[in-house]
């Protein structure tokens, strides 16, 4: 599984996960998925509900990530855990 990068908004109501599309062809067609999740309870008790997933070119994903940080979003730990 590709490494993921996580952001949470300042109101702690929404998270975003940036993860490379495993089907991307390195150096040719590189895309990332950006998942948006709504926090419905405490993060540690229940995972956010995914509201939307988009696929964008990796350069655009980096730009979106930087813009969100500039708007006050913070880096956070993984909130959708892998099932065991």
Biopython code that builds the backbone (N, CA, C, O; Angstrom):
import numpy as np
from Bio.PDB.StructureBuilder import StructureBuilder

atoms = [
    (1, "UNK", "N", (0.853, -1.183, 0.000)),
    (1, "UNK", "CA", (0.000, 0.000, 0.000)),
    (1, "UNK", "C", (0.893, 1.239, 0.000)),
    (1, "UNK", "O", (1.909, 1.285, 0.693)),
    (2, "UNK", "N", (0.509, 2.215, -0.767)),
    (2, "UNK", "CA", (1.278, 3.447, -0.864)),
    (2, "UNK", "C", (1.179, 4.240, 0.431)),
    (2, "UNK", "O", (0.210, 4.129, 1.182)),
    (3, "UNK", "N", (2.208, 5.042, 0.668)),
    (3, "UNK", "CA", (2.200, 5.910, 1.850)),
    (3, "UNK", "C", (1.121, 6.969, 1.678)),
    (3, "UNK", "O", (0.901, 7.472, 0.576)),
    (4, "UNK", "N", (0.452, 7.300, 2.775)),
    (4, "UNK", "CA", (-0.600, 8.311, 2.713)),
    (4, "UNK", "C", (-0.214, 9.513, 3.560)),
    (4, "UNK", "O", (0.571, 9.414, 4.503)),
    (5, "UNK", "N", (-0.792, 10.650, 3.193)),
    (5, "UNK", "CA", (-0.552, 11.914, 3.887)),
    (5, "UNK", "C", (-1.904, 12.458, 4.309)),
    (5, "UNK", "O", (-2.853, 12.472, 3.525)),
    (6, "UNK", "N", (-1.986, 12.906, 5.561)),
    (6, "UNK", "CA", (-3.261, 13.268, 6.162)),
    (6, "UNK", "C", (-3.291, 14.715, 6.627)),
    (6, "UNK", "O", (-2.310, 15.235, 7.158)),
    (7, "UNK", "N", (-4.447, 15.360, 6.413)),
    (7, "UNK", "CA", (-4.674, 16.714, 6.908)),
    (7, "UNK", "C", (-6.026, 16.757, 7.614)),
    (7, "UNK", "O", (-6.945, 16.014, 7.267)),
    (8, "UNK", "N", (-6.134, 17.641, 8.612)),
    (8, "UNK", "CA", (-7.391, 17.859, 9.320)),
    (8, "UNK", "C", (-7.643, 19.362, 9.377)),
    (8, "UNK", "O", (-6.710, 20.144, 9.560)),
    (9, "UNK", "N", (-8.904, 19.767, 9.219)),
    (9, "UNK", "CA", (-9.186, 21.204, 9.238)),
    (9, "UNK", "C", (-9.182, 21.736, 10.669)),
    (9, "UNK", "O", (-9.217, 20.966, 11.629)),
    (10, "UNK", "N", (-9.139, 23.053, 10.797)),
    (10, "UNK", "CA", (-8.984, 23.667, 12.123)),
    (10, "UNK", "C", (-10.200, 23.449, 13.024)),
    (10, "UNK", "O", (-10.071, 23.489, 14.248)),
    (11, "UNK", "N", (-11.383, 23.219, 12.436)),
    (11, "UNK", "CA", (-12.575, 22.956, 13.235)),
    (11, "UNK", "C", (-12.690, 21.475, 13.638)),
    (11, "UNK", "O", (-13.588, 21.095, 14.390)),
    (12, "UNK", "N", (-11.780, 20.661, 13.134)),
    (12, "UNK", "CA", (-11.762, 19.213, 13.388)),
    (12, "UNK", "C", (-13.075, 18.549, 12.963)),
    (12, "UNK", "O", (-13.608, 17.680, 13.653)),
    (13, "UNK", "N", (-13.581, 18.990, 11.797)),
    (13, "UNK", "CA", (-14.813, 18.418, 11.268)),
    (13, "UNK", "C", (-14.595, 17.633, 9.986)),
    (13, "UNK", "O", (-15.495, 16.936, 9.516)),
    (14, "UNK", "N", (-13.383, 17.748, 9.415)),
    (14, "UNK", "CA", (-13.111, 17.133, 8.127)),
    (14, "UNK", "C", (-11.645, 16.728, 8.036)),
    (14, "UNK", "O", (-10.767, 17.410, 8.564)),
    (15, "UNK", "N", (-11.391, 15.606, 7.360)),
    (15, "UNK", "CA", (-10.023, 15.168, 7.099)),
    (15, "UNK", "C", (-9.862, 14.910, 5.608)),
    (15, "UNK", "O", (-10.832, 14.680, 4.885)),
    (16, "UNK", "N", (-8.617, 14.956, 5.174)),
    (16, "UNK", "CA", (-8.290, 14.609, 3.788)),
    (16, "UNK", "C", (-7.109, 13.651, 3.808)),
    (16, "UNK", "O", (-6.151, 13.820, 4.563)),
    (17, "UNK", "N", (-7.212, 12.634, 2.950)),
    (17, "UNK", "CA", (-6.110, 11.680, 2.781)),
    (17, "UNK", "C", (-5.614, 11.801, 1.349)),
    (17, "UNK", "O", (-6.395, 11.756, 0.399)),
    (18, "UNK", "N", (-4.311, 11.954, 1.212)),
    (18, "UNK", "CA", (-3.651, 11.992, -0.082)),
    (18, "UNK", "C", (-2.874, 10.682, -0.210)),
    (18, "UNK", "O", (-2.010, 10.384, 0.615)),
    (19, "UNK", "N", (-3.184, 9.907, -1.242)),
    (19, "UNK", "CA", (-2.519, 8.615, -1.409)),
    (19, "UNK", "C", (-2.294, 8.363, -2.894)),
    (19, "UNK", "O", (-3.183, 8.586, -3.715)),
    (20, "UNK", "N", (-1.091, 7.894, -3.228)),
    (20, "UNK", "CA", (-0.759, 7.655, -4.627)),
    (20, "UNK", "C", (-1.583, 6.500, -5.172)),
    (20, "UNK", "O", (-1.768, 5.479, -4.509)),
    (21, "UNK", "N", (-2.069, 6.678, -6.381)),
    (21, "UNK", "CA", (-2.803, 5.630, -7.077)),
    (21, "UNK", "C", (-1.809, 4.534, -7.455)),
    (21, "UNK", "O", (-0.874, 4.774, -8.220)),
    (22, "UNK", "N", (-2.013, 3.334, -6.919)),
    (22, "UNK", "CA", (-1.107, 2.215, -7.186)),
    (22, "UNK", "C", (-1.050, 1.836, -8.665)),
    (22, "UNK", "O", (-0.104, 1.179, -9.098)),
    (23, "UNK", "N", (-2.041, 2.240, -9.431)),
    (23, "UNK", "CA", (-2.090, 1.916, -10.861)),
    (23, "UNK", "C", (-1.325, 2.936, -11.699)),
    (23, "UNK", "O", (-1.226, 2.785, -12.917)),
    (24, "UNK", "N", (-0.787, 3.968, -11.064)),
    (24, "UNK", "CA", (-0.018, 4.979, -11.793)),
    (24, "UNK", "C", (1.245, 4.361, -12.375)),
    (24, "UNK", "O", (1.809, 3.421, -11.816)),
    (25, "UNK", "N", (1.674, 4.900, -13.495)),
    (25, "UNK", "CA", (2.933, 4.471, -14.110)),
    (25, "UNK", "C", (3.976, 5.510, -13.722)),
    (25, "UNK", "O", (3.927, 6.651, -14.181)),
    (26, "UNK", "N", (4.927, 5.106, -12.866)),
    (26, "UNK", "CA", (5.924, 6.046, -12.351)),
    (26, "UNK", "C", (6.617, 6.797, -13.473)),
    (26, "UNK", "O", (7.095, 6.203, -14.440)),
    (27, "UNK", "N", (6.664, 8.116, -13.327)),
    (27, "UNK", "CA", (7.359, 8.962, -14.281)),
    (27, "UNK", "C", (6.560, 9.277, -15.536)),
    (27, "UNK", "O", (6.972, 10.123, -16.331)),
    (28, "UNK", "N", (5.418, 8.608, -15.729)),
    (28, "UNK", "CA", (4.623, 8.844, -16.929)),
    (28, "UNK", "C", (3.262, 9.422, -16.547)),
    (28, "UNK", "O", (2.982, 10.598, -16.779)),
    (29, "UNK", "N", (2.436, 8.582, -15.965)),
    (29, "UNK", "CA", (1.105, 9.002, -15.509)),
    (29, "UNK", "C", (1.039, 8.766, -14.021)),
    (29, "UNK", "O", (0.781, 7.649, -13.572)),
    (30, "UNK", "N", (1.275, 9.825, -13.249)),
    (30, "UNK", "CA", (1.234, 9.697, -11.800)),
    (30, "UNK", "C", (0.027, 10.466, -11.264)),
    (30, "UNK", "O", (-0.117, 11.670, -11.475)),
    (31, "UNK", "N", (-0.823, 9.735, -10.570)),
    (31, "UNK", "CA", (-2.032, 10.308, -10.012)),
    (31, "UNK", "C", (-2.116, 10.014, -8.529)),
    (31, "UNK", "O", (-1.547, 9.039, -8.038)),
    (32, "UNK", "N", (-2.839, 10.875, -7.822)),
    (32, "UNK", "CA", (-3.104, 10.651, -6.406)),
    (32, "UNK", "C", (-4.606, 10.698, -6.189)),
    (32, "UNK", "O", (-5.331, 11.435, -6.857)),
    (33, "UNK", "N", (-5.050, 9.892, -5.239)),
    (33, "UNK", "CA", (-6.420, 9.984, -4.778)),
    (33, "UNK", "C", (-6.435, 10.970, -3.615)),
    (33, "UNK", "O", (-5.537, 10.968, -2.773)),
    (34, "UNK", "N", (-7.450, 11.799, -3.581)),
    (34, "UNK", "CA", (-7.683, 12.662, -2.426)),
    (34, "UNK", "C", (-9.052, 12.280, -1.886)),
    (34, "UNK", "O", (-10.079, 12.532, -2.517)),
    (35, "UNK", "N", (-9.048, 11.669, -0.712)),
    (35, "UNK", "CA", (-10.287, 11.284, -0.039)),
    (35, "UNK", "C", (-10.636, 12.363, 0.963)),
    (35, "UNK", "O", (-9.766, 12.854, 1.681)),
    (36, "UNK", "N", (-11.900, 12.734, 1.015)),
    (36, "UNK", "CA", (-12.388, 13.686, 1.999)),
    (36, "UNK", "C", (-13.348, 12.950, 2.916)),
    (36, "UNK", "O", (-14.230, 12.226, 2.455)),
    (37, "UNK", "N", (-13.172, 13.139, 4.217)),
    (37, "UNK", "CA", (-14.029, 12.480, 5.178)),
    (37, "UNK", "C", (-14.602, 13.446, 6.184)),
    (37, "UNK", "O", (-13.923, 14.364, 6.643)),
    (38, "UNK", "N", (-15.860, 13.233, 6.522)),
    (38, "UNK", "CA", (-16.547, 14.046, 7.529)),
    (38, "UNK", "C", (-16.421, 13.342, 8.875)),
    (38, "UNK", "O", (-16.716, 12.153, 8.994)),
    (39, "UNK", "N", (-15.981, 14.082, 9.881)),
    (39, "UNK", "CA", (-15.835, 13.519, 11.220)),
    (39, "UNK", "C", (-17.209, 13.555, 11.895)),
    (39, "UNK", "O", (-17.793, 14.622, 12.086)),
    (40, "UNK", "N", (-17.712, 12.366, 12.251)),
    (40, "UNK", "CA", (-19.059, 12.276, 12.819)),
    (40, "UNK", "C", (-19.054, 12.064, 14.325)),
    (40, "UNK", "O", (-20.083, 12.254, 14.975)),
    (41, "UNK", "N", (-17.925, 11.677, 14.888)),
    (41, "UNK", "CA", (-17.782, 11.535, 16.341)),
    (41, "UNK", "C", (-16.317, 11.731, 16.680)),
    (41, "UNK", "O", (-15.583, 12.331, 15.895)),
    (42, "UNK", "N", (-15.877, 11.247, 17.815)),
    (42, "UNK", "CA", (-14.463, 11.363, 18.173)),
    (42, "UNK", "C", (-13.632, 10.490, 17.239)),
    (42, "UNK", "O", (-13.982, 9.342, 16.967)),
    (43, "UNK", "N", (-12.524, 11.052, 16.752)),
    (43, "UNK", "CA", (-11.684, 10.340, 15.788)),
    (43, "UNK", "C", (-11.215, 8.985, 16.294)),
    (43, "UNK", "O", (-11.159, 8.026, 15.523)),
    (44, "UNK", "N", (-10.881, 8.890, 17.561)),
    (44, "UNK", "CA", (-10.342, 7.645, 18.089)),
    (44, "UNK", "C", (-11.417, 6.561, 18.224)),
    (44, "UNK", "O", (-11.098, 5.374, 18.274)),
    (45, "UNK", "N", (-12.692, 6.970, 18.283)),
    (45, "UNK", "CA", (-13.779, 6.012, 18.481)),
    (45, "UNK", "C", (-14.390, 5.523, 17.174)),
    (45, "UNK", "O", (-14.731, 4.347, 17.054)),
    (46, "UNK", "N", (-14.528, 6.401, 16.209)),
    (46, "UNK", "CA", (-15.184, 6.056, 14.957)),
    (46, "UNK", "C", (-14.492, 6.782, 13.806)),
    (46, "UNK", "O", (-14.243, 7.984, 13.898)),
    (47, "UNK", "N", (-14.178, 6.066, 12.719)),
    (47, "UNK", "CA", (-13.507, 6.735, 11.604)),
    (47, "UNK", "C", (-14.444, 7.702, 10.886)),
    (47, "UNK", "O", (-15.664, 7.542, 10.939)),
    (48, "UNK", "N", (-13.878, 8.703, 10.217)),
    (48, "UNK", "CA", (-14.695, 9.638, 9.442)),
    (48, "UNK", "C", (-15.442, 8.907, 8.321)),
    (48, "UNK", "O", (-15.025, 7.837, 7.877)),
    (49, "UNK", "N", (-16.522, 9.488, 7.885)),
    (49, "UNK", "CA", (-17.296, 8.951, 6.771)),
    (49, "UNK", "C", (-16.762, 9.588, 5.493)),
    (49, "UNK", "O", (-16.746, 10.813, 5.367)),
    (50, "UNK", "N", (-16.325, 8.758, 4.546)),
    (50, "UNK", "CA", (-15.809, 9.282, 3.285)),
    (50, "UNK", "C", (-16.964, 9.915, 2.517)),
    (50, "UNK", "O", (-17.982, 9.274, 2.259)),
    (51, "UNK", "N", (-16.787, 11.182, 2.158)),
    (51, "UNK", "CA", (-17.835, 11.893, 1.431)),
    (51, "UNK", "C", (-17.520, 12.026, -0.049)),
    (51, "UNK", "O", (-18.430, 12.113, -0.874)),
    (52, "UNK", "N", (-16.232, 12.044, -0.391)),
    (52, "UNK", "CA", (-15.849, 12.193, -1.799)),
    (52, "UNK", "C", (-14.423, 11.694, -1.982)),
    (52, "UNK", "O", (-13.586, 11.805, -1.085)),
    (53, "UNK", "N", (-14.167, 11.146, -3.158)),
    (53, "UNK", "CA", (-12.819, 10.752, -3.561)),
    (53, "UNK", "C", (-12.593, 11.272, -4.970)),
    (53, "UNK", "O", (-13.414, 11.064, -5.863)),
    (54, "UNK", "N", (-11.464, 11.956, -5.156)),
    (54, "UNK", "CA", (-11.108, 12.419, -6.494)),
    (54, "UNK", "C", (-9.724, 11.902, -6.844)),
    (54, "UNK", "O", (-8.930, 11.577, -5.962)),
    (55, "UNK", "N", (-9.444, 11.829, -8.128)),
    (55, "UNK", "CA", (-8.134, 11.435, -8.617)),
    (55, "UNK", "C", (-7.580, 12.600, -9.434)),
    (55, "UNK", "O", (-8.212, 13.072, -10.378)),
    (56, "UNK", "N", (-6.390, 13.051, -9.051)),
    (56, "UNK", "CA", (-5.771, 14.189, -9.738)),
    (56, "UNK", "C", (-4.303, 13.872, -10.027)),
    (56, "UNK", "O", (-3.702, 12.994, -9.407)),
    (57, "UNK", "N", (-3.748, 14.612, -10.985)),
    (57, "UNK", "CA", (-2.323, 14.452, -11.267)),
    (57, "UNK", "C", (-1.525, 14.822, -10.025)),
    (57, "UNK", "O", (-1.938, 15.669, -9.233)),
    (58, "UNK", "N", (-0.391, 14.182, -9.870)),
    (58, "UNK", "CA", (0.399, 14.316, -8.645)),
    (58, "UNK", "C", (0.817, 15.767, -8.384)),
    (58, "UNK", "O", (0.858, 16.192, -7.229)),
    (59, "UNK", "N", (1.125, 16.528, -9.430)),
    (59, "UNK", "CA", (1.512, 17.932, -9.228)),
    (59, "UNK", "C", (0.353, 18.762, -8.690)),
    (59, "UNK", "O", (0.552, 19.627, -7.838)),
    (60, "UNK", "N", (-0.851, 18.505, -9.181)),
    (60, "UNK", "CA", (-2.025, 19.210, -8.678)),
    (60, "UNK", "C", (-2.306, 18.811, -7.227)),
    (60, "UNK", "O", (-2.686, 19.653, -6.414)),
    (61, "UNK", "N", (-2.122, 17.545, -6.906)),
    (61, "UNK", "CA", (-2.319, 17.080, -5.523)),
    (61, "UNK", "C", (-1.360, 17.805, -4.576)),
    (61, "UNK", "O", (-1.750, 18.199, -3.477)),
    (62, "UNK", "N", (-0.124, 17.977, -4.996)),
    (62, "UNK", "CA", (0.850, 18.706, -4.167)),
    (62, "UNK", "C", (0.416, 20.153, -3.959)),
    (62, "UNK", "O", (0.542, 20.694, -2.860)),
    (63, "UNK", "N", (-0.094, 20.776, -5.016)),
    (63, "UNK", "CA", (-0.555, 22.160, -4.917)),
    (63, "UNK", "C", (-1.753, 22.270, -3.969)),
    (63, "UNK", "O", (-1.805, 23.188, -3.150)),
    (64, "UNK", "N", (-2.699, 21.360, -4.070)),
    (64, "UNK", "CA", (-3.863, 21.355, -3.179)),
    (64, "UNK", "C", (-3.413, 21.186, -1.732)),
    (64, "UNK", "O", (-3.902, 21.880, -0.840)),
    (65, "UNK", "N", (-2.475, 20.257, -1.500)),
    (65, "UNK", "CA", (-1.949, 19.999, -0.156)),
    (65, "UNK", "C", (-1.337, 21.275, 0.436)),
    (65, "UNK", "O", (-1.611, 21.633, 1.581)),
    (66, "UNK", "N", (-0.509, 21.949, -0.358)),
    (66, "UNK", "CA", (0.132, 23.187, 0.100)),
    (66, "UNK", "C", (-0.896, 24.275, 0.396)),
    (66, "UNK", "O", (-0.777, 24.990, 1.391)),
    (67, "UNK", "N", (-1.903, 24.402, -0.464)),
    (67, "UNK", "CA", (-2.949, 25.421, -0.261)),
    (67, "UNK", "C", (-3.726, 25.157, 1.022)),
    (67, "UNK", "O", (-4.028, 26.083, 1.774)),
    (68, "UNK", "N", (-4.050, 23.889, 1.268)),
    (68, "UNK", "CA", (-4.783, 23.550, 2.484)),
    (68, "UNK", "C", (-3.960, 23.894, 3.727)),
    (68, "UNK", "O", (-4.497, 24.428, 4.697)),
    (69, "UNK", "N", (-2.666, 23.592, 3.702)),
    (69, "UNK", "CA", (-1.798, 23.957, 4.829)),
    (69, "UNK", "C", (-1.807, 25.472, 5.042)),
    (69, "UNK", "O", (-1.861, 25.941, 6.178)),
    (70, "UNK", "N", (-1.754, 26.234, 3.944)),
    (70, "UNK", "CA", (-1.763, 27.695, 4.035)),
    (70, "UNK", "C", (-3.092, 28.220, 4.582)),
    (70, "UNK", "O", (-3.143, 29.308, 5.155)),
    (71, "UNK", "N", (-4.168, 27.445, 4.406)),
    (71, "UNK", "CA", (-5.494, 27.846, 4.891)),
    (71, "UNK", "C", (-5.743, 27.408, 6.334)),
    (71, "UNK", "O", (-6.828, 27.631, 6.870)),
    (72, "UNK", "N", (-4.751, 26.789, 6.960)),
    (72, "UNK", "CA", (-4.907, 26.427, 8.366)),
    (72, "UNK", "C", (-5.113, 24.951, 8.646)),
    (72, "UNK", "O", (-5.233, 24.558, 9.806)),
    (73, "UNK", "N", (-5.157, 24.128, 7.614)),
    (73, "UNK", "CA", (-5.244, 22.689, 7.846)),
    (73, "UNK", "C", (-3.932, 22.227, 8.481)),
    (73, "UNK", "O", (-2.880, 22.824, 8.249)),
    (74, "UNK", "N", (-3.998, 21.167, 9.280)),
    (74, "UNK", "CA", (-2.820, 20.641, 9.982)),
    (74, "UNK", "C", (-2.576, 19.192, 9.577)),
    (74, "UNK", "O", (-3.502, 18.461, 9.227)),
    (75, "UNK", "N", (-1.319, 18.800, 9.633)),
    (75, "UNK", "CA", (-0.985, 17.390, 9.413)),
    (75, "UNK", "C", (-1.517, 16.588, 10.592)),
    (75, "UNK", "O", (-1.502, 17.057, 11.730)),
    (76, "UNK", "N", (-1.983, 15.383, 10.316)),
    (76, "UNK", "CA", (-2.495, 14.516, 11.370)),
    (76, "UNK", "C", (-2.115, 13.077, 11.061)),
    (76, "UNK", "O", (-1.608, 12.771, 9.983)),
    (77, "UNK", "N", (-2.368, 12.206, 12.020)),
    (77, "UNK", "CA", (-2.059, 10.780, 11.833)),
    (77, "UNK", "C", (-3.162, 10.118, 11.018)),
    (77, "UNK", "O", (-4.221, 10.702, 10.789)),
    (78, "UNK", "N", (-2.899, 8.903, 10.589)),
    (78, "UNK", "CA", (-3.868, 8.121, 9.824)),
    (78, "UNK", "C", (-5.145, 7.928, 10.637)),
    (78, "UNK", "O", (-5.088, 7.595, 11.820)),
    (79, "UNK", "N", (-6.292, 8.137, 10.004)),
    (79, "UNK", "CA", (-7.551, 7.980, 10.733)),
    (79, "UNK", "C", (-8.431, 6.855, 10.186)),
    (79, "UNK", "O", (-9.376, 6.440, 10.856)),
    (80, "UNK", "N", (-8.142, 6.355, 8.985)),
    (80, "UNK", "CA", (-8.829, 5.165, 8.481)),
    (80, "UNK", "C", (-7.859, 4.021, 8.631)),
    (80, "UNK", "O", (-6.936, 3.882, 7.828)),
    (81, "UNK", "N", (-8.048, 3.211, 9.629)),
    (81, "UNK", "CA", (-7.132, 2.106, 9.921)),
    (81, "UNK", "C", (-7.412, 0.928, 9.006)),
    (81, "UNK", "O", (-8.544, 0.702, 8.579)),
    (82, "UNK", "N", (-6.352, 0.181, 8.715)),
    (82, "UNK", "CA", (-6.495, -1.041, 7.936)),
    (82, "UNK", "C", (-7.193, -2.091, 8.770)),
    (82, "UNK", "O", (-6.937, -2.213, 9.968)),
    (83, "UNK", "N", (-8.081, -2.858, 8.136)),
    (83, "UNK", "CA", (-8.766, -3.925, 8.852)),
    (83, "UNK", "C", (-7.813, -5.076, 9.084)),
    (83, "UNK", "O", (-7.015, -5.428, 8.215)),
    (84, "UNK", "N", (-7.905, -5.660, 10.271)),
    (84, "UNK", "CA", (-6.993, -6.757, 10.616)),
    (84, "UNK", "C", (-7.667, -8.093, 10.421)),
    (84, "UNK", "O", (-7.055, -9.134, 10.661)),
]
sb = StructureBuilder()
sb.init_structure("model")
sb.init_model(0)
sb.init_chain("A")
sb.init_seg("    ")
for serial, (resi, resn, name, xyz) in enumerate(atoms, 1):
    if name == "N":
        sb.init_residue(resn, " ", resi, " ")
    sb.init_atom(name, np.array(xyz, "f"), 0.0, 1.0, " ", f" {name:<3s}", serial, name[0])
structure = sb.get_structure()
